[in-house]
Amino acid sequence: MKLSDFDYVLPRDRIAQKPARPRDAARLLVLSRRDGAMEHRTFRDLPEYLHAGDVLVLNDTRVLPARLRGRRAGGGAVEVLLLRPNGRGAWEALIRPGRRVREGARLVFEQGVLEAVAGPRTASGTRLVTLSHEGELRAVLEHAGEMPVPPYIERPLDDPADYQTVYARREGAVAAPTAGLHFTTGLLASLRAQGVETVYLTLHVGLGTFRPVETEAIEAHHMDREWYELTSDAARAINAARARGGRVVAAGTTAVRTLESVSRDDSTVASGCGWTELFITPGFRFRATDAVITNFHLPRTTLLILVSAFAGRERVLAAYQAAVREGYRFYSFGDAMLIL
């Protein structure tokens, strides 16, 4: 299929600049995969659509304040987005303006507290940087770094916690699993009280999730790898739900990609951890996912392509058109869809 098949027009004023308050006051478009029927609800109505015996799968990754703003020693401004440690003392990163930062350049974010040396390019087009810092890195990033919110969010965050899910615990992401931003502790408690089990997996959202698709033939796009983990306890809970006739409800495209990365031919999942490069496109056979909670995604992205693979491109784009007409808010801080 062509990338242009996953395009749509969105008025600029529909891009949400701040989250709903409370979180579960966001709107919820419920879409049927069977016939394309739609309902317009509120996210706190979610318990009406999930049943005792279902299992809700949540991504517990936590976003690092990984955007660093500083200057080249003796030069101009520079911005670095840390992506992941490479295991050999350096980090993979994106550097802007990359062409002006030569290998070996010294980058200063806070004199004597956090500095870096720019390294070579990697095969995936990122750069290696070696950090030097005073004290524990996490504390340094908390002080000197910023939440790496997408560029279409043009106003500063009122609270950095707005870009974390209420269940975030395992640090390593450079973007939030945004479908999870709508959950509150109260809503999760309500779901558990009615017999919906909640289990957690981890996929550290990285370049793979938000890297633009630059090939017109979508099959030619290569996903950057992202680290995941599904524990044995979580796998047992998911398999038990499937065995008793319950549905596996994935909160977000990152949860879908993890589940489908560890799925088996009999629709069970295997525990494990590692790196996934899974790119889900129309025609993909979903083995481990029965329903998806997701946000409204940017056009021409792997996220919209995944959702289209799950529910059908025509139905998804029709739902997006309805959401525009009905005044839904889009993207990271926007409203949500439940696809059943």
N, C-alpha and C positions, 0 to 999 in steps of 0.2 A: 504494500500500500504506500501511498504518497504522504509526505508530511503535510502537504496542503489539505489533505482530507480531515485534518484535526485542527482546523482553524475556526475561529468565530470572532465576532466583533463585540467588544465590551466597552461601554461608556466609562470614561476615566473615573467618574464619581461613584462607580460601583466597587472600586477597590477599597476594601476596609483599611482604615488607618489605625484603628484601635480595636481591642476585643470587646465582645458583648459583656455587659456586667448585669447580673452575675453571668458566669460563663455559659451556663445551660439555658440562658435566655436567647441564645442564638436561634435562628430559624432552622428548620429541618425540612428538606424536600425528600419525600419518600417515593422511591421509584421502583416499580415492579419490573423485573426482568422478563416475566412471562408475557405481559401484554402492553408494557409501557405506561400503565396507569400511574398517575401522580397524585400525591396528597401534600398539602402545605401545612406543616405543623411547627412545633417548637421543640428544641433539642431535649428539654426536660420531659417531653412525651415519649422518649425512647422506650421506657419500660412497657408501653402498650404494644410494642412490636416484637419484643423478645420474650421468650417463654422459659418456664422452669425446665431445666435440662440442657438449655443452650449454654455455650461457653463463649465469653467475650474475651478476645485476645488483644492485649494492650502492649505497646512498645514503651519500655521503661527507660529508654535512653535519656540522658540529660545533656543539655546544650552547654558547651564551654564558652566563656567570654573570649572567643578566639580571634576577634578582629582587633588588630593592633595598628595604631596610627603613630607615625613618627617621622624621622627624617634620615636621609642618607648622610653619613658623616661628610660634612663639607658640601652637601648638595641639597636637593629639594625634598618636598614631602613624599612620603611613601606609605603605602597601606599593605599590610600582610594579613592574610587569612590562613591561620593554621588549620590544616586538614586532619593530619594523623601523624603520630610518631612512626618513623620507619624501622624502629628496633635497633638502630645502629648509632644512636645519639643525635640524630637529626629529625626534623619534621618535614613532611611534604606540605607545601603551602602554595597559595596563589599570591603573587606580588603585583601591585600596581604602582607606578607604570612599569611593567616588567621589562620592557626593552631598554629602559634607562638604568636598570639596576644590573650591573655586571657581576659576574661571579667573583667572589672575594670582597664585595662591597660591604662595608660596616653600616648596619642600620641601628639607629638609636631611638628607642621608644620612651625610655625614662633613664636618664644618665645615672649609671651606677646601679640601677635596679633591674632593667631589662634591655638587653641589646641582642643583636643577631648578626651573623655573617651569611650573606647570600651564597648559595651553592649552585650546582649545575641544574640543568633541566632534567626531568625524568622522562621516561618513555611515554607517559600519559599526558605530558605537557605541563605538569606542575613544576615547582622549583623546590629544591632542598634548602632548608635554612637551619643553621646551628644556633641555638639560643644560649645565651649566658645570662644568669639572673642571680639575684641576691635573695636567698631563702627558697622556700618550697614553691614550685612553679604554680600550683593551683592558686595559692594565696597571691602570688604576683599577678597572675592573669585577672583575678578578681579585682585587683586594684588598678591595673594598667590596661586591661582589655575591655572590649565592648561586646555585647550580644550581637552576633552577626545576622541581624534581621535583613530580609530581602530589600533590594533597592527601591521597590515600589512602596515601601512603608517610609514615608517622607518625614514623619514627625518622630521626635525622640520618644522612647518608651517611658510611660509614666512610672513603671515598675519593672525591673528586669525579670521578675517572676511571671510577668504576663506572657513571656515567651518560653515558659516551661509548663509541662503538664503537671497536674497535682500529684502524680505518682512517679515523676522523674526521679531516678536514683543512681543510674550508672552513667558516669560522665564519659563523653567521647564524641558527641554529635556536634556538627557545625550548623545545623538547622533543626528546628523543632519538628516532631511528627505531628503536624498541625491538626489532624482530625481529633487527636486526643486533647486539644486545648479546650474543648467544650465540656469535658467532664468535670464535675465537682465531687468532693468527697461524699456529699449527701446523695447525689444521683447514683454513684457507685454503690453506696450502702443500700439504696432502694432496690437496685438490680439484684444484689446478693440476697436481700430479704425475700424476693419473689422466686428464688431458686436459680438465678442465672449465675453461673460460676465465672469468676474473673481469673485469668492467668496472664502471666507476663513473659514476654520474650524481649530480646534486645537486638536492635539494628541501629548502629551508630550512623546516623544520616550524614552523608558526605557528598563528595563531588558527583557520585553516580546519580543521586536523586535529582540534583538541580542543574547538572551540566546541560546546556542547550543541545538539541538535536540539530546537526548541521548538514545532514544528508537528506535529499528529497526522498530517496527510497529508505523508509524507516528501518528496513532489515539491515542496512549497512551501518547503522549506528551501533557503537560498542559502549556498553555501560562500564563506568569505572567501578572497581570493586569496593564493597562496603562490608564491614565486619558485623557478624551476627552471632547470637547464641540462643539456643532453645534448651532449657534444662530438662533432665529426665523427668522431674516432677511435672513440669508443664506439658511435656509430650504425653505423659500418661493421662493427664486430665483431658487433653484435647482428644485423644484416642477413645477415652471412656465416654465422652460426650457423643462422639460420632457413633459408638457402638450402641448407645441407648436411644439413638434416634434424634439426638439434639443437633442443633446447627452450630457450626463454627463461624462466629461473627468477628471479622477482622476490623479493628479500629485503625484505619489508615492504610495507605498503599505500602508503607514500609512493613507493616505486619503481614500484608498479603505476600510480598516478595519473600519474606522470611519463611512463612508457612509453605509456600510453593517451592522454595529452595530445598526444603527438607522433607517434602512429601514423597510418598511411595505409591506404587501402582495400585495398591488396595485402598488408597485414600487415607491411610494413616500417616503419621509424621514420625520422624526419627529425631531423637535428641542429638545435639552436637553443636559445635561452634566452628567458625571459619570465615571465609570470604565468599560473598556472592556477587556474581556479575549478571544475574538473571534479568533479562529484558523481556517483559511480557507484552506481547502484541496480539492483535486480533487473530483468532485461530488457536490460541493457546488453550490447552486442556487444564482447567482448574480442578485439582484433585483434593485440596485441603480446605478450600474456602467456600462457604455457603452464602454469606452475606458480607457486605462491606459498608463501613461508615467512612466517609471521605469528605474533604472540602471541595470547593470549586476551584479547578486548577487553571493555570495559564494555558493559552492555546499553544499548539505545536510542541508539547512537552511529553516526556516519557510518562508522566503521571496521568495526563489525559488519555494517552494511548492505552495505559494499563486499565483505566476505568472503562474505556470503550471496549477493550477485550473482554471485560467481565460482563457488561450489560448490553453490548452492541453499540456501534458507533452512532447509528441514526437515533437510537433512543437516548443516548447520553447527550448528543448535541441538541435534540428536541427539549430535553430537560433543562439544559443550559439556556436555551432561548426562553423557556418559560420562566426560569429564575431571573433573567434580565427583565422580562416584562413585569414580574411580580416584585421587583425591587430588592432581591436578595443581595447580600454583600459577598464579595468574591475574595479569593486567595487566603493567605495565611491566617488573618484575623477575621475572615468572613464566616458565612454560614455553612451549613453542612448538608450532605445527602446521606440517606440510608438506602442502599440498593439491596432489595430482597428478591 
